[in-house]
Amino acid sequence: MDQHPQPQAPGEQTVPMGSQAQQPGMAMTGPMSHSAPSVQHEITHGPSFAMLRVDVMPGQTVVAEAGSMVARQSHVNMDVKMNAGGKGGFFAVVKAFFIALIRKVAGGETFFVNHFTAPQQGSVWVAPTLSGTIAHRSMKGETITLSTGAYVASCGDFEMKLKFGGLKSLLAKEGAFFLQITGHGDLFFNSYGGVHPVDVNGSFMVDNGHLVGFEGNLEMKIQSAGGGMMGFMASGEGLVVVFEGQGRVYLQSRNVSSLVGWLTPLLP
């Protein structure tokens, strides 16, 4: 175990090993933040190239996307399971298979997830695919809806299901489905670039390529950015997500589609 602390970049959150301090519900605080005892963890190398360390205690299970593990201590066990909550007999396994398949094809998640446990305190390190930050949200029964690929890891009792964004979402950069997460525990999600929370009370418009997720009493619809057909085709904005109500929206500072568009002409 590395005993030399690293410099903490702005926006990083650290829970020292053995700490019993209460932590804010998010690394970014604000009017809608929540407090709860947190799983011991540390987010380093952010906000551009964030990596998450979670200290697994006996009786805890940390779930992470397949392929996200960077390292783990040798006594930390890893079990690979389908990305679904099915338990029981044959039909439950078949149901779990199809749920995991739908999450893979429609929701952009991995078909399998890794479950980490340990007989004594041990650490596992995970990192997302894209460069960017990792945000921590301490959940106490709330519901948060994340865009495709934003989920990184969790520890606690969570129910996850896909949410269809409507027919227009088929054309949206974020995809047709979102991941809706409800429960108690610690949730970690990421973005391409930085995560910026905005508390909404009324109407709020987000370019769909910059949406990480949302929570609270918000209704969502997808529409053209405006300006008629010319605005849709030539403005570069395309479709936007419009929220109505009160809650919190999480934005990402960079757009993956814009990166792809910039790189494509440079490819051989």
N, C-alpha and C positions, 0 to 999 in steps of 0.2 A: 504494500500500500504506500502510495506516495505521501510523504509527510510534509512536503514543502508546498504551502499554499501558493496558488497562482494569483496574479493581479486580477482583480475583478473589474470587468469592463462595465460601462454604464448600462443599466437596464438588466444586469444579471442578478439572479437571486441565489443565495447560498444558505443552506441549512446545514450547519456543521454536524459531523457524526456525533451522536449522543445528545444532541440538543433537544430540549423539550419545549423550546419557545414556540409560541403561536406565530404563524406566518400569515401574511395577507393572502386572500384567495387568488390573486393574480400577481405576477411580477410587476405589472403596471397597476398602480392603485387608482382609485377614483370613487365617485359617489356610489357605484353599485358593487364595490368590492365586498367580499365575504371573508370571515376569519374562521379558521378551524385548525385543529392539530394536524400538522402536515407530516407525510411520510418523509423520512430523512433523504434529502437529495441535494444536488448541486448542479447548476447550469453554468458552464464555462464556455469561453471562446466566442461568446456572443458580442454583438448581435449578428455578425455576419456569418460565422461558422460555428454555431452553437452545438454543444454536446451535453448530454444529460447523464449524470451519475445518480443512480437510485440505490440506497442502502436497504437491502431486503432483510427484514427481521423474521424470526421464526413465526410461522402462522400467516405470513403475508405472501401474496402472489402478485408479481408485477407482470403485466401483459404488454407486449410490444410488437409492433409490426415486424413481419418476417423480413430479414435482411437489414434491420436497423441496428443490430448488436455490433458494438465496436469491440468490447472485451468484457470478461467477467472473471471473478475470482474462481479458482478451481473447485471450491466446495459449493458453489451456487449451481443448482440443477436447472436444466432447461428441458421443457417438454413442448413438443410441437403439436398444436391442435388446429382444427378447422376454425375459421373465423366465423363462428356461430355459437349460440349458447345451448345447443341441443344436448340433452342427457337422457340416458335410458336405453331402451332396446333398439331393435333394428330400424323401426320406422322413425325413431328420433334421430338416428344416425343419418338416414336418408334425407330427412328434413334439414338437418344441419348442413349436409353436403350441398343441397340446392341453395340454402341461404348464403353459404360461403361463396358459392359460384356467382350468385347475383351480386354480392358485394364486390367480387372481383371484377366482373364484367361491367356492371352498371355503376358501381360506386367508386371504382378506382382504388379499392383497398387490396391488400394481399389476401390470397386464398387461405393461407395459414397464418397463425400468429404464434409467438413464442411465449410460454409461461415460465417465469423464473421463480424458484423457491430456494430456500436455504435452511439447513438445520441449525445454523448459527448465523449471526449477522454477517452479511457479505454484500459486495457491491457488483452492480452491472452497469456498463456504460452503453448508451445508445445514441444514435445520431440520425437525423432525417436525410433523405436523398439529396435535396436541393440545399444550397447555401441559404442561410437565414437564421432567424432566432427561434427559440423554443419558449413557449409561454406555459405557465403553470396556473391551473384553476382548481381551487379547493371546492369541491361540490358537496352540498348538503341537501340533496333532493331536487335541485334545480334541473332544468333542461337546457342544453346548449346544442345548437345545430352548426355543424362544421362542413366546409366545402370539401370536395374530393381531394383526398391525399393529405389533409391537414392533421389527422390523428397520428400521434406518435406512440404514446404509451399511457397506461393507467394502472392504478392500484386501488382496489375497493370493490364495491358492489354496484355494477353499472348494467343498464339495459341499453343496447344499441340497435337501432333500426334505420332503414333507409327511408328517406322522405323524397317524394317526387316533386320536382320544382315546377311542374306544369309543362304544357306542350312547347311554349316558347323557350323553355330551358334546354330543349334539344339542340338549339342553335347557340346557346350560351357557352362562353369559354370555360365556365366552371362545371359544365356537364349537367345532365338531366336530374341527377340525384344528389342529395345531401345526406350526411350522417347525423342522425339525431341521437343524442346521448343524455340519459337521465340516470341519476343515482347519487351515491355517497362515496366520497374518496378523493383521490388525487388524479387529475387529468392533465396530460401534457400534449400540446399541439404546436404545430410549427407553421411557418409561412415562408414564402420566397421573399427575402428582405426582412424588414422589421414589422412587428405587430403593433398597430396603433388602435387603442380602444376609443370609441366615441359613444357617449351617452345620448340617446335619441329620445326626444319628446315631441312627437308630431310626425312630420314627413322628412325622409332622408333618402338621398339617391347615391348609389355606389356603382361604379363601373364593375361589371361582374368579374372581370379579371383581377380585381383588387380585393375581393371579398374572401375573408378567412372564415367567418362564422358570425353568429348572432344569438342572443338570448333575451329573455324577458317577454313582455306582452307585445310582440311585434308581428304584424302581418306582412308577408312578402309577396311581391309580384314582379315579373320581368317584363320589360317593355323597351321600345326604342328610345335612344338617348334624346331624340327630338330632331327638329329640322326636316321632317318629312323623309322621302326616299333619299334625297341628296345627303341629308344628315346621317342617315343610317349607313350609306355606302361610302361616303367620302370623309366623314368627320374623324374617323379612326376610333370612335367610341362604340359604335354598334349598339349592343343591348346593354341595359343597365338594370340593376335591382333597386326597386323602390320599396322602402319600409314605411309602414304607418303604425303609430302607437308609441309605447314607451318601453325602452330596453337598452341593451348595449350591442353595438355592432363592432366587429373586429376587422380592421383593414390591414392589408399588407402593402408595403411601400414599393414593391416591384410586381411586374406582370409577366408570368411565364410565357404567355402567347407573344408578347412583345419581344422577349428574348429569342424565341424561336423565329419570329419574323426577321429579326436583325441578323441571326446566324445563317439562315437559309441561303441568301445570296452568296455567302462566303464559302459554302460547301462545294467541293469539287463535283 
